[in-house]
């Protein structure tokens, strides 16, 4: 595997790591048609086939658990790079900037059509300290997936804005394979293994609850999205994005339009009406008659934790209502340029 492939696979793992680590799911359950994949396209009965990591982006498909046309996986590094290369899926969910880099460099047959999430779920937390002023030159960091956008944003902010130093190659920083390892370190050591941790929802909520049972308080030092916006003209840290196959768009535009419309509606539900989404997740758990099926299919521990994170308009998962082409271009390009890269070509985005 060449260097580009390794980095791409690592980015895939980073996206899935925003959820709880679970077994890959290649669903073959009830074959109910996606509400936005075919039934809404009066002139086109084509059924969309798509793949996504488990975790936050699955809330764009919260009522599609029984749809056999959707594959969700907790090991996207194993499946999603192949999906882009094979051209066998109508839609793919992946880390936005990594996906754009892949389709640009490797000439893949996809375009970015929506951002599903942004970086609001990323935080710097600590048990040892209650504020960043406690930071000093010997402070240690436990973060996840160095090639992921959470780590990239942290490294940039720490060096250029917080005066914490350069953690890109520092022995004081550990970059785990996934956020689940950060979770394990925090809980097993009661937050004593490192001074600061970079973490993401829904893991943060689960860790907070686990530590509270041990009489330990987890302090939020920084929300990475808030800090990024402060120093980068209200810019956003890109999260999960939806990519559409060019051939599918050319041959089945009505089906694609219906699919995107339903994605938009579900994301809006997950932000504005979390009770509706929680009810759907609970119904899926009951219908499948097994424990932890929501966690396995969606990468969200359960409906109760989803509700807690999203309640009262908090939108702690960082889901994003994406309706404007120029805005999604800006999200990707501004972040990439801020990190020293180049803007992506307009051809990489679905108009």
Phi and psi in degrees as GROMACS dihedral restraints (atoms count N, CA, C in turn):
[ dihedral_restraints ]
;  ai    aj    ak    al  type     phi  dphi    fc
    3     4     5     6     1   -79.0    20    10
    4     5     6     7     1   173.9    20    10
    6     7     8     9     1   -61.0    20    10
    7     8     9    10     1   -42.0    20    10
    9    10    11    12     1   -62.6    20    10
   10    11    12    13     1   -40.4    20    10
   12    13    14    15     1   -65.1    20    10
   13    14    15    16     1   -39.1    20    10
   15    16    17    18     1   -62.5    20    10
   16    17    18    19     1   -46.4    20    10
   18    19    20    21     1   -64.1    20    10
   19    20    21    22     1   -37.7    20    10
   21    22    23    24     1   -66.2    20    10
   22    23    24    25     1   -43.1    20    10
   24    25    26    27     1   -64.0    20    10
   25    26    27    28     1   -39.4    20    10
   27    28    29    30     1   -63.8    20    10
   28    29    30    31     1   -39.0    20    10
   30    31    32    33     1   -65.0    20    10
   31    32    33    34     1   -35.8    20    10
   33    34    35    36     1   -61.7    20    10
   34    35    36    37     1   -43.9    20    10
   36    37    38    39     1   -64.8    20    10
   37    38    39    40     1   -33.9    20    10
   39    40    41    42     1   -61.2    20    10
   40    41    42    43     1   -41.3    20    10
   42    43    44    45     1   -65.8    20    10
   43    44    45    46     1   -45.2    20    10
   45    46    47    48     1   -64.8    20    10
   46    47    48    49     1   -28.5    20    10
   48    49    50    51     1   -67.6    20    10
   49    50    51    52     1    -9.1    20    10
   51    52    53    54     1   -73.0    20    10
   52    53    54    55     1    -8.1    20    10
   54    55    56    57     1  -113.3    20    10
   55    56    57    58     1  -176.1    20    10
   57    58    59    60     1   -76.9    20    10
   58    59    60    61     1   142.5    20    10
   60    61    62    63     1   -69.3    20    10
   61    62    63    64     1   122.9    20    10
   63    64    65    66     1  -138.5    20    10
   64    65    66    67     1   175.7    20    10
   66    67    68    69     1   -74.1    20    10
   67    68    69    70     1   142.7    20    10
   69    70    71    72     1   -56.3    20    10
   70    71    72    73     1   144.8    20    10
   72    73    74    75     1  -121.6    20    10
   73    74    75    76     1   114.5    20    10
   75    76    77    78     1  -111.8    20    10
   76    77    78    79     1    90.6    20    10
   78    79    80    81     1   -71.6    20    10
   79    80    81    82     1   137.5    20    10
   81    82    83    84     1  -133.1    20    10
   82    83    84    85     1    31.3    20    10
   84    85    86    87     1   -77.5    20    10
   85    86    87    88     1  -157.1    20    10
   87    88    89    90     1   -52.3    20    10
   88    89    90    91     1   140.5    20    10
   90    91    92    93     1   -96.2    20    10
   91    92    93    94     1    35.6    20    10
   93    94    95    96     1   -57.1    20    10
   94    95    96    97     1   137.6    20    10
   96    97    98    99     1   -73.8    20    10
   97    98    99   100     1   138.3    20    10
   99   100   101   102     1   -60.2    20    10
  100   101   102   103     1   135.7    20    10
  102   103   104   105     1   -60.8    20    10
  103   104   105   106     1   -28.4    20    10
  105   106   107   108     1  -105.5    20    10
  106   107   108   109     1     0.5    20    10
  108   109   110   111     1   -88.3    20    10
  109   110   111   112     1   -31.0    20    10
  111   112   113   114     1  -145.7    20    10
  112   113   114   115     1   -42.9    20    10
  114   115   116   117     1   -63.9    20    10
  115   116   117   118     1   -27.1    20    10
  117   118   119   120     1   -83.9    20    10
  118   119   120   121     1   -12.9    20    10
  120   121   122   123     1   -95.5    20    10
  121   122   123   124     1    88.2    20    10
  123   124   125   126     1   -59.2    20    10
  124   125   126   127     1   -34.1    20    10
  126   127   128   129     1   -92.6    20    10
  127   128   129   130     1     1.0    20    10
  129   130   131   132     1  -152.4    20    10
  130   131   132   133     1   112.7    20    10
  132   133   134   135     1   -90.0    20    10
  133   134   135   136     1    10.0    20    10
  135   136   137   138     1   -60.4    20    10
  136   137   138   139     1   134.4    20    10
  138   139   140   141     1  -101.7    20    10
  139   140   141   142     1   123.5    20    10
  141   142   143   144     1   -71.7    20    10
  142   143   144   145     1   142.8    20    10
  144   145   146   147     1  -118.4    20    10
  145   146   147   148     1   127.7    20    10
  147   148   149   150     1  -144.7    20    10
  148   149   150   151     1   163.3    20    10
  150   151   152   153     1  -133.1    20    10
  151   152   153   154     1   144.0    20    10
  153   154   155   156     1  -149.6    20    10
  154   155   156   157     1   157.1    20    10
  156   157   158   159     1   -70.7    20    10
  157   158   159   160     1   156.1    20    10
  159   160   161   162     1   -71.3    20    10
  160   161   162   163     1   164.6    20    10
  162   163   164   165     1   115.6    20    10
  163   164   165   166     1  -158.8    20    10
  165   166   167   168     1   -52.7    20    10
  166   167   168   169     1   -45.1    20    10
  168   169   170   171     1   -63.1    20    10
  169   170   171   172     1   -18.5    20    10
  171   172   173   174     1   -67.3    20    10
  172   173   174   175     1   -14.2    20    10
  174   175   176   177     1   -69.1    20    10
  175   176   177   178     1   -12.3    20    10
  177   178   179   180     1   -75.0    20    10
  178   179   180   181     1    -6.2    20    10
  180   181   182   183     1  -134.3    20    10
  181   182   183   184     1    33.6    20    10
  183   184   185   186     1   -60.6    20    10
  184   185   186   187     1   -24.6    20    10
  186   187   188   189     1  -103.5    20    10
  187   188   189   190     1    16.5    20    10
  189   190   191   192     1  -111.7    20    10
  190   191   192   193     1    20.7    20    10
  192   193   194   195     1   -57.5    20    10
  193   194   195   196     1   -34.1    20    10
  195   196   197   198     1   -90.8    20    10
  196   197   198   199     1     4.2    20    10
  198   199   200   201     1   -83.7    20    10
  199   200   201   202     1   113.5    20    10
  201   202   203   204     1   -70.8    20    10
  202   203   204   205     1   -10.2    20    10
  204   205   206   207     1   -79.3    20    10
  205   206   207   208     1    -9.0    20    10
  207   208   209   210     1  -109.7    20    10
  208   209   210   211     1   124.5    20    10
  210   211   212   213     1  -105.1    20    10
  211   212   213   214     1   125.6    20    10
  213   214   215   216     1  -114.9    20    10
  214   215   216   217     1   140.5    20    10
  216   217   218   219     1  -142.0    20    10
  217   218   219   220     1   140.1    20    10
  219   220   221   222     1   -88.2    20    10
  220   221   222   223     1    -2.9    20    10
  222   223   224   225     1  -124.2    20    10
  223   224   225   226     1    67.1    20    10
  225   226   227   228     1   -63.8    20    10
  226   227   228   229     1   -24.6    20    10
  228   229   230   231     1   -61.5    20    10
  229   230   231   232     1   -24.8    20    10
  231   232   233   234     1   -81.4    20    10
  232   233   234   235     1   -29.7    20    10
  234   235   236   237     1  -114.7    20    10
  235   236   237   238     1   -41.1    20    10
  237   238   239   240     1   -74.3    20    10
  238   239   240   241     1   -40.4    20    10
  240   241   242   243     1   -56.7    20    10
  241   242   243   244     1   -38.3    20    10
  243   244   245   246     1   -66.1    20    10
  244   245   246   247     1   -34.4    20    10
  246   247   248   249     1   -64.5    20    10
  247   248   249   250     1   -43.6    20    10
  249   250   251   252     1   -61.6    20    10
  250   251   252   253     1   -41.4    20    10
  252   253   254   255     1   -73.7    20    10
  253   254   255   256     1   -36.6    20    10
  255   256   257   258     1   -77.8    20    10
  256   257   258   259     1   -24.5    20    10
  258   259   260   261     1    66.9    20    10
  259   260   261   262     1    25.7    20    10
  261   262   263   264     1   -95.7    20    10
  262   263   264   265     1    -5.6    20    10
  264   265   266   267     1  -110.5    20    10
  265   266   267   268     1   144.4    20    10
  267   268   269   270     1   -74.7    20    10
  268   269   270   271     1   -29.3    20    10
  270   271   272   273     1  -148.0    20    10
  271   272   273   274     1   146.9    20    10
  273   274   275   276     1  -135.3    20    10
  274   275   276   277     1   135.1    20    10
  276   277   278   279     1  -103.1    20    10
  277   278   279   280     1   130.9    20    10
  279   280   281   282     1  -157.8    20    10
  280   281   282   283     1   167.2    20    10
  282   283   284   285     1   -53.6    20    10
  283   284   285   286     1   127.8    20    10
  285   286   287   288     1   -58.7    20    10
  286   287   288   289     1   -53.7    20    10
  288   289   290   291     1   -72.1    20    10
  289   290   291   292     1   -33.8    20    10
  291   292   293   294     1   -67.7    20    10
  292   293   294   295     1   -39.6    20    10
  294   295   296   297     1   -64.0    20    10
  295   296   297   298     1   -42.4    20    10
  297   298   299   300     1   -62.3    20    10
  298   299   300   301     1   -41.4    20    10
  300   301   302   303     1   -62.3    20    10
  301   302   303   304     1   -42.3    20    10
  303   304   305   306     1   -64.0    20    10
  304   305   306   307     1   -48.5    20    10
  306   307   308   309     1   -70.5    20    10
  307   308   309   310     1   -25.4    20    10
  309   310   311   312     1   -78.3    20    10
  310   311   312   313     1   -49.6    20    10
  312   313   314   315     1   -72.3    20    10
  313   314   315   316     1   -42.2    20    10
  315   316   317   318     1   -99.2    20    10
  316   317   318   319     1     6.3    20    10
  318   319   320   321     1    56.4    20    10
  319   320   321   322     1    47.3    20    10
  321   322   323   324     1   -77.4    20    10
  322   323   324   325     1   157.3    20    10
  324   325   326   327     1   -91.0    20    10
  325   326   327   328     1    48.1    20    10
  327   328   329   330     1  -138.7    20    10
  328   329   330   331     1   158.8    20    10
  330   331   332   333     1  -133.2    20    10
  331   332   333   334     1   147.5    20    10
  333   334   335   336     1   -73.9    20    10
  334   335   336   337     1   124.1    20    10
  336   337   338   339     1  -109.9    20    10
  337   338   339   340     1   -28.0    20    10
  339   340   341   342     1  -154.1    20    10
  340   341   342   343     1   145.3    20    10
  342   343   344   345     1   -91.2    20    10
  343   344   345   346     1   131.4    20    10
  345   346   347   348     1   -95.0    20    10
  346   347   348   349     1   -31.8    20    10
  348   349   350   351     1  -145.1    20    10
  349   350   351   352     1   159.8    20    10
  351   352   353   354     1  -128.6    20    10
  352   353   354   355     1  -173.8    20    10
  354   355   356   357     1   -81.6    20    10
  355   356   357   358     1    17.6    20    10
  357   358   359   360     1   -62.6    20    10
  358   359   360   361     1   -20.5    20    10
  360   361   362   363     1   -82.5    20    10
  361   362   363   364     1    -6.8    20    10
  363   364   365   366     1   -91.4    20    10
  364   365   366   367     1   132.8    20    10
  366   367   368   369     1  -140.9    20    10
  367   368   369   370     1   155.4    20    10
  369   370   371   372     1  -102.0    20    10
  370   371   372   373     1   125.2    20    10
  372   373   374   375     1  -128.8    20    10
  373   374   375   376     1   165.5    20    10
  375   376   377   378     1  -157.6    20    10
  376   377   378   379     1   147.5    20    10
  378   379   380   381     1   -98.5    20    10
  379   380   381   382     1   -38.6    20    10
  381   382   383   384     1   -67.8    20    10
  382   383   384   385     1   -31.1    20    10
  384   385   386   387     1  -126.0    20    10
  385   386   387   388     1   152.1    20    10
  387   388   389   390     1  -106.8    20    10
  388   389   390   391     1    -8.2    20    10
  390   391   392   393     1  -154.4    20    10
  391   392   393   394     1   158.0    20    10
  393   394   395   396     1   -69.6    20    10
  394   395   396   397     1   -15.5    20    10
  396   397   398   399     1   -62.9    20    10
  397   398   399   400     1   -18.3    20    10
  399   400   401   402     1   -76.6    20    10
  400   401   402   403     1    -8.7    20    10
  402   403   404   405     1   -63.9    20    10
  403   404   405   406     1   142.2    20    10
  405   406   407   408     1  -145.4    20    10
  406   407   408   409     1   179.5    20    10
  408   409   410   411     1   -63.3    20    10
  409   410   411   412     1   -16.9    20    10
  411   412   413   414     1  -103.9    20    10
  412   413   414   415     1     6.4    20    10
  414   415   416   417     1   -66.1    20    10
  415   416   417   418     1   137.6    20    10
  417   418   419   420     1  -102.8    20    10
  418   419   420   421     1   151.3    20    10
  420   421   422   423     1  -126.8    20    10
  421   422   423   424     1   137.3    20    10
  423   424   425   426     1  -119.7    20    10
  424   425   426   427     1   113.3    20    10
  426   427   428   429     1  -127.5    20    10
  427   428   429   430     1  -174.9    20    10
  429   430   431   432     1  -134.5    20    10
  430   431   432   433     1   140.8    20    10
  432   433   434   435     1    48.9    20    10
  433   434   435   436     1    93.1    20    10
  435   436   437   438     1   -59.3    20    10
  436   437   438   439     1   -28.2    20    10
  438   439   440   441     1   -86.9    20    10
  439   440   441   442     1    -3.3    20    10
  441   442   443   444     1   -81.3    20    10
  442   443   444   445     1   162.2    20    10
  444   445   446   447     1   -69.6    20    10
  445   446   447   448     1   -28.1    20    10
  447   448   449   450     1   -63.2    20    10
  448   449   450   451     1   -48.0    20    10
  450   451   452   453     1   -66.3    20    10
  451   452   453   454     1   -41.5    20    10
  453   454   455   456     1   -60.5    20    10
  454   455   456   457     1   -44.2    20    10
  456   457   458   459     1   -65.8    20    10
  457   458   459   460     1   -42.9    20    10
  459   460   461   462     1   -59.9    20    10
  460   461   462   463     1   -48.7    20    10
  462   463   464   465     1   -58.9    20    10
  463   464   465   466     1   -44.2    20    10
  465   466   467   468     1   -65.2    20    10
  466   467   468   469     1   -46.8    20    10
  468   469   470   471     1   -65.1    20    10
  469   470   471   472     1   -42.9    20    10
  471   472   473   474     1   -60.9    20    10
  472   473   474   475     1   -41.1    20    10
  474   475   476   477     1   -80.4    20    10
  475   476   477   478     1   -45.6    20    10
  477   478   479   480     1   -96.3    20    10
  478   479   480   481     1   -18.8    20    10
  480   481   482   483     1  -126.9    20    10
  481   482   483   484     1   -33.0    20    10
  483   484   485   486     1   -98.5    20    10
  484   485   486   487     1   -10.5    20    10
  486   487   488   489     1    60.8    20    10
  487   488   489   490     1    37.6    20    10
  489   490   491   492     1   -88.2    20    10
  490   491   492   493     1   -15.9    20    10
  492   493   494   495     1   107.5    20    10
  493   494   495   496     1   178.9    20    10
  495   496   497   498     1   -96.3    20    10
  496   497   498   499     1   106.5    20    10
  498   499   500   501     1   -93.9    20    10
  499   500   501   502     1     4.5    20    10
  501   502   503   504     1   -62.7    20    10
  502   503   504   505     1   -33.2    20    10
  504   505   506   507     1  -135.2    20    10
  505   506   507   508     1    23.9    20    10
  507   508   509   510     1   -84.4    20    10
  508   509   510   511     1   141.0    20    10
  510   511   512   513     1   -71.3    20    10
  511   512   513   514     1   -10.5    20    10
  513   514   515   516     1   -82.2    20    10
  514   515   516   517     1   -10.8    20    10
  516   517   518   519     1  -110.5    20    10
  517   518   519   520     1   133.0    20    10
  519   520   521   522     1  -113.2    20    10
  520   521   522   523     1   129.5    20    10
  522   523   524   525     1  -112.9    20    10
  523   524   525   526     1   106.1    20    10
  525   526   527   528     1   -74.7    20    10
  526   527   528   529     1   165.5    20    10
  528   529   530   531     1   -68.1    20    10
  529   530   531   532     1   -24.8    20    10
  531   532   533   534     1  -161.3    20    10
  532   533   534   535     1   165.0    20    10
  534   535   536   537     1   -68.0    20    10
  535   536   537   538     1   -21.3    20    10
  537   538   539   540     1   -62.5    20    10
  538   539   540   541     1   -32.5    20    10
  540   541   542   543     1   -71.0    20    10
  541   542   543   544     1   -38.1    20    10
  543   544   545   546     1   -60.7    20    10
  544   545   546   547     1   -42.8    20    10
  546   547   548   549     1   -58.0    20    10
  547   548   549   550     1   -47.7    20    10
  549   550   551   552     1   -61.4    20    10
  550   551   552   553     1   -43.0    20    10
  552   553   554   555     1   -62.9    20    10
  553   554   555   556     1   -43.3    20    10
  555   556   557   558     1   -61.8    20    10
  556   557   558   559     1   -47.4    20    10
  558   559   560   561     1   -73.4    20    10
  559   560   561   562     1   -44.3    20    10
  561   562   563   564     1   -69.3    20    10
  562   563   564   565     1   -30.4    20    10
  564   565   566   567     1  -104.9    20    10
  565   566   567   568     1     5.9    20    10
  567   568   569   570     1    54.2    20    10
  568   569   570   571     1    37.9    20    10
  570   571   572   573     1    75.8    20    10
  571   572   573   574     1    21.1    20    10
  573   574   575   576     1  -102.9    20    10
  574   575   576   577     1    -5.0    20    10
  576   577   578   579     1   -73.6    20    10
  577   578   579   580     1   -27.5    20    10
  579   580   581   582     1  -143.3    20    10
  580   581   582   583     1   164.3    20    10
  582   583   584   585     1   -75.7    20    10
  583   584   585   586     1   -43.6    20    10
  585   586   587   588     1  -134.5    20    10
  586   587   588   589     1   151.4    20    10
  588   589   590   591     1  -130.7    20    10
  589   590   591   592     1   140.3    20    10
  591   592   593   594     1   -98.9    20    10
  592   593   594   595     1   126.7    20    10
  594   595   596   597     1  -142.1    20    10
  595   596   597   598     1   166.4    20    10
  597   598   599   600     1  -136.8    20    10
  598   599   600   601     1   155.2    20    10
  600   601   602   603     1   -74.4    20    10
  601   602   603   604     1   152.4    20    10
  603   604   605   606     1   -86.0    20    10
  604   605   606   607     1     5.5    20    10
  606   607   608   609     1   -62.2    20    10
  607   608   609   610     1   -39.2    20    10
  609   610   611   612     1   -57.5    20    10
  610   611   612   613     1   -45.0    20    10
  612   613   614   615     1   -65.1    20    10
  613   614   615   616     1   -40.9    20    10
  615   616   617   618     1   -65.2    20    10
  616   617   618   619     1   -41.8    20    10
  618   619   620   621     1   -66.2    20    10
  619   620   621   622     1   -43.0    20    10
  621   622   623   624     1   -55.9    20    10
  622   623   624   625     1   -44.4    20    10
  624   625   626   627     1   -67.3    20    10
  625   626   627   628     1   -41.8    20    10
  627   628   629   630     1   -65.0    20    10
  628   629   630   631     1   -41.4    20    10
  630   631   632   633     1   -70.0    20    10
  631   632   633   634     1   -35.5    20    10
  633   634   635   636     1   -60.7    20    10
  634   635   636   637     1   -37.1    20    10
  636   637   638   639     1   -63.8    20    10
  637   638   639   640     1   -23.7    20    10
  639   640   641   642     1   -96.3    20    10
  640   641   642   643     1     7.5    20    10
  642   643   644   645     1    76.7    20    10
  643   644   645   646     1    24.1    20    10
  645   646   647   648     1  -115.7    20    10
  646   647   648   649     1   138.2    20    10
  648   649   650   651     1  -103.1    20    10
  649   650   651   652     1   130.4    20    10
  651   652   653   654     1   -96.7    20    10
  652   653   654   655     1   120.0    20    10
  654   655   656   657     1   -98.9    20    10
  655   656   657   658     1   132.9    20    10
  657   658   659   660     1   -86.4    20    10
  658   659   660   661     1   119.1    20    10
  660   661   662   663     1   -89.1    20    10
  661   662   663   664     1   -49.4    20    10
  663   664   665   666     1  -141.4    20    10
  664   665   666   667     1   142.6    20    10
  666   667   668   669     1   -92.7    20    10
  667   668   669   670     1   121.4    20    10
  669   670   671   672     1   -63.2    20    10
  670   671   672   673     1   -37.4    20    10
  672   673   674   675     1   -64.9    20    10
  673   674   675   676     1   -42.6    20    10
  675   676   677   678     1   -60.3    20    10
  676   677   678   679     1   -44.4    20    10
  678   679   680   681     1   -67.8    20    10
  679   680   681   682     1   -40.7    20    10
  681   682   683   684     1   -62.1    20    10
  682   683   684   685     1   -43.6    20    10
  684   685   686   687     1   -63.2    20    10
  685   686   687   688     1   -36.7    20    10
  687   688   689   690     1   -62.4    20    10
  688   689   690   691     1   -39.8    20    10
  690   691   692   693     1  -101.3    20    10
  691   692   693   694     1    -3.7    20    10
  693   694   695   696     1  -132.8    20    10
  694   695   696   697     1    48.5    20    10
  696   697   698   699     1    50.5    20    10
  697   698   699   700     1    47.8    20    10
  699   700   701   702     1    63.6    20    10
  700   701   702   703     1    23.6    20    10
  702   703   704   705     1   -69.2    20    10
  703   704   705   706     1   165.7    20    10
  705   706   707   708     1  -117.8    20    10
  706   707   708   709     1   148.2    20    10
  708   709   710   711     1   -82.7    20    10
  709   710   711   712     1   119.4    20    10
  711   712   713   714     1   -64.6    20    10
  712   713   714   715     1   145.7    20    10
  714   715   716   717     1  -119.3    20    10
  715   716   717   718     1  -136.8    20    10
  717   718   719   720     1   -73.1    20    10
  718   719   720   721     1   144.1    20    10
  720   721   722   723     1  -133.9    20    10
  721   722   723   724     1   156.6    20    10
  723   724   725   726     1  -106.5    20    10
  724   725   726   727     1   124.4    20    10
  726   727   728   729     1  -109.9    20    10
  727   728   729   730     1   136.0    20    10
  729   730   731   732     1  -109.8    20    10
  730   731   732   733     1   136.9    20    10
  732   733   734   735     1   -67.7    20    10
  733   734   735   736     1   130.5    20    10
  735   736   737   738     1   -61.1    20    10
  736   737   738   739     1   -39.6    20    10
  738   739   740   741     1   -67.6    20    10
  739   740   741   742     1   -39.4    20    10
  741   742   743   744     1   -62.7    20    10
  742   743   744   745     1   -42.5    20    10
  744   745   746   747     1   -64.0    20    10
  745   746   747   748     1   -39.5    20    10
  747   748   749   750     1   -70.3    20    10
  748   749   750   751     1   -37.7    20    10
  750   751   752   753     1   -93.7    20    10
  751   752   753   754     1   -23.3    20    10
  753   754   755   756     1  -137.5    20    10
  754   755   756   757     1    58.8    20    10
  756   757   758   759     1   -61.7    20    10
  757   758   759   760     1   -34.5    20    10
  759   760   761   762     1   -67.7    20    10
  760   761   762   763     1   -40.8    20    10
  762   763   764   765     1   -64.6    20    10
  763   764   765   766     1   -41.5    20    10
  765   766   767   768     1   -64.2    20    10
  766   767   768   769     1   -43.9    20    10
  768   769   770   771     1   -61.1    20    10
  769   770   771   772     1   -41.0    20    10
  771   772   773   774     1   -66.3    20    10
  772   773   774   775     1   -41.5    20    10
  774   775   776   777     1   -60.1    20    10
  775   776   777   778     1   -48.0    20    10
  777   778   779   780     1   -65.0    20    10
  778   779   780   781     1   -37.9    20    10
  780   781   782   783     1   -61.5    20    10
  781   782   783   784     1   -41.1    20    10
  783   784   785   786     1   -71.2    20    10
  784   785   786   787     1   -35.9    20    10
  786   787   788   789     1   -59.9    20    10
  787   788   789   790     1   -46.5    20    10
  789   790   791   792     1   -58.3    20    10
  790   791   792   793     1   -42.8    20    10
  792   793   794   795     1   -66.8    20    10
  793   794   795   796     1   -40.2    20    10
  795   796   797   798     1   -69.6    20    10
  796   797   798   799     1   -40.0    20    10
  798   799   800   801     1   -61.7    20    10
  799   800   801   802     1   -42.2    20    10
  801   802   803   804     1   -61.4    20    10
  802   803   804   805     1   -40.6    20    10
  804   805   806   807     1   -60.0    20    10
  805   806   807   808     1   -45.3    20    10
  807   808   809   810     1   -65.7    20    10
  808   809   810   811     1   -24.2    20    10
  810   811   812   813     1   -88.9    20    10
  811   812   813   814     1   -47.0    20    10
  813   814   815   816     1   -95.8    20    10
  814   815   816   817     1   -23.2    20    10
  816   817   818   819     1  -138.4    20    10
  817   818   819   820     1    63.5    20    10
  819   820   821   822     1   -60.6    20    10
  820   821   822   823     1   -25.8    20    10
  822   823   824   825     1   -62.8    20    10
  823   824   825   826     1   -38.4    20    10
  825   826   827   828     1   -63.3    20    10
  826   827   828   829     1   -43.3    20    10
  828   829   830   831     1   -68.2    20    10
  829   830   831   832     1   -42.9    20    10
  831   832   833   834     1   -60.0    20    10
  832   833   834   835     1   -39.9    20    10
  834   835   836   837     1   -63.0    20    10
  835   836   837   838     1   -39.3    20    10
  837   838   839   840     1   -67.0    20    10
  838   839   840   841     1   -40.9    20    10
  840   841   842   843     1   -64.3    20    10
  841   842   843   844     1   -41.9    20    10
  843   844   845   846     1   -63.3    20    10
  844   845   846   847     1   -39.8    20    10
  846   847   848   849     1   -64.0    20    10
  847   848   849   850     1   -38.9    20    10
  849   850   851   852     1   -64.6    20    10
  850   851   852   853     1   -43.2    20    10
  852   853   854   855     1   -59.8    20    10
  853   854   855   856     1   -42.5    20    10
  855   856   857   858     1   -70.1    20    10
  856   857   858   859     1   -40.7    20    10
  858   859   860   861     1   -67.4    20    10
  859   860   861   862     1   -32.3    20    10
  861   862   863   864     1   -87.5    20    10
  862   863   864   865     1    -7.0    20    10
  864   865   866   867     1    51.4    20    10
  865   866   867   868     1    49.0    20    10
  867   868   869   870     1  -153.3    20    10
  868   869   870   871     1   158.6    20    10
  870   871   872   873     1   -80.3    20    10
  871   872   873   874     1   142.3    20    10
  873   874   875   876     1    63.7    20    10
  874   875   876   877     1    23.6    20    10
  876   877   878   879     1   -70.0    20    10
  877   878   879   880     1   -30.7    20    10
  879   880   881   882     1   -64.8    20    10
  880   881   882   883     1   -42.8    20    10
  882   883   884   885     1   -63.5    20    10
  883   884   885   886     1   -41.3    20    10
  885   886   887   888     1   -68.9    20    10
  886   887   888   889     1   -40.9    20    10
  888   889   890   891     1   -81.1    20    10
  889   890   891   892     1   -41.0    20    10
  891   892   893   894     1  -108.4    20    10
  892   893   894   895     1   -19.1    20    10
  894   895   896   897     1    77.9    20    10
  895   896   897   898     1    10.2    20    10
  897   898   899   900     1  -103.8    20    10
  898   899   900   901     1   130.0    20    10
  900   901   902   903     1   -52.6    20    10
  901   902   903   904     1   -46.1    20    10
  903   904   905   906     1  -170.5    20    10
  904   905   906   907     1   172.3    20    10
  906   907   908   909     1   -65.1    20    10
  907   908   909   910     1   -32.0    20    10
  909   910   911   912     1   -65.7    20    10
  910   911   912   913     1   -43.0    20    10
  912   913   914   915     1   -67.6    20    10
  913   914   915   916     1   -39.5    20    10
  915   916   917   918     1   -56.4    20    10
  916   917   918   919     1   -47.4    20    10
  918   919   920   921     1   -61.7    20    10
  919   920   921   922     1   -40.5    20    10
  921   922   923   924     1   -62.7    20    10
  922   923   924   925     1   -42.1    20    10
  924   925   926   927     1   -70.9    20    10
  925   926   927   928     1   -34.8    20    10
  927   928   929   930     1   -97.8    20    10
  928   929   930   931     1    -6.3    20    10
  930   931   932   933     1   -61.1    20    10
  931   932   933   934     1   149.1    20    10
  933   934   935   936     1    57.7    20    10
  934   935   936   937     1    34.1    20    10
  936   937   938   939     1    74.2    20    10
  937   938   939   940     1    11.1    20    10
  939   940   941   942     1   -66.2    20    10
  940   941   942   943     1   -36.4    20    10
  942   943   944   945     1    48.0    20    10
  943   944   945   946     1    51.0    20    10
  945   946   947   948     1   -65.2    20    10
  946   947   948   949     1   -16.9    20    10
  948   949   950   951     1   -79.0    20    10
  949   950   951   952     1   -10.6    20    10
  951   952   953   954     1    71.0    20    10
  952   953   954   955     1    28.7    20    10
  954   955   956   957     1   -65.5    20    10
  955   956   957   958     1   150.6    20    10
  957   958   959   960     1  -133.1    20    10
  958   959   960   961     1   128.5    20    10
  960   961   962   963     1   -83.8    20    10
  961   962   963   964     1   102.9    20    10
  963   964   965   966     1  -106.8    20    10
  964   965   966   967     1   109.6    20    10
  966   967   968   969     1  -128.3    20    10
  967   968   969   970     1    -1.6    20    10
  969   970   971   972     1  -125.0    20    10
  970   971   972   973     1   125.0    20    10
  972   973   974   975     1   -59.0    20    10
  973   974   975   976     1   -46.6    20    10
  975   976   977   978     1   -63.5    20    10
  976   977   978   979     1   -33.8    20    10
  978   979   980   981     1   -68.8    20    10
  979   980   981   982     1   -43.4    20    10
  981   982   983   984     1   -67.9    20    10
  982   983   984   985     1   -33.4    20    10
  984   985   986   987     1   -61.9    20    10
  985   986   987   988     1   -43.5    20    10
  987   988   989   990     1   -64.2    20    10
  988   989   990   991     1   -40.2    20    10
  990   991   992   993     1   -58.3    20    10
  991   992   993   994     1   -48.9    20    10
  993   994   995   996     1   -70.5    20    10
  994   995   996   997     1   -47.9    20    10
  996   997   998   999     1   -71.2    20    10
  997   998   999  1000     1   -41.5    20    10
  999  1000  1001  1002     1   -63.0    20    10
 1000  1001  1002  1003     1   -41.2    20    10
 1002  1003  1004  1005     1   -66.3    20    10
 1003  1004  1005  1006     1   -46.1    20    10
 1005  1006  1007  1008     1   -64.2    20    10
 1006  1007  1008  1009     1   -41.1    20    10
 1008  1009  1010  1011     1   -67.5    20    10
 1009  1010  1011  1012     1   -39.9    20    10
 1011  1012  1013  1014     1   -60.3    20    10
 1012  1013  1014  1015     1   -28.7    20    10
 1014  1015  1016  1017     1   -90.8    20    10
 1015  1016  1017  1018     1     7.2    20    10
 1017  1018  1019  1020     1    96.6    20    10
 1018  1019  1020  1021     1     5.2    20    10
 1020  1021  1022  1023     1   -93.0    20    10
 1021  1022  1023  1024     1  -163.1    20    10
 1023  1024  1025  1026     1  -116.1    20    10
 1024  1025  1026  1027     1   160.7    20    10
 1026  1027  1028  1029     1   -69.1    20    10
 1027  1028  1029  1030     1   146.5    20    10
 1029  1030  1031  1032     1   -80.4    20    10
 1030  1031  1032  1033     1   149.1    20    10
 1032  1033  1034  1035     1   -66.6    20    10
 1033  1034  1035  1036     1   146.8    20    10
 1035  1036  1037  1038     1   -57.7    20    10
 1036  1037  1038  1039     1   -26.9    20    10
 1038  1039  1040  1041     1   -67.1    20    10
 1039  1040  1041  1042     1   -13.5    20    10
 1041  1042  1043  1044     1   -82.8    20    10
 1042  1043  1044  1045     1    -5.1    20    10
 1044  1045  1046  1047     1  -114.6    20    10
 1045  1046  1047  1048     1   140.2    20    10
 1047  1048  1049  1050     1   -76.4    20    10
 1048  1049  1050  1051     1   121.7    20    10
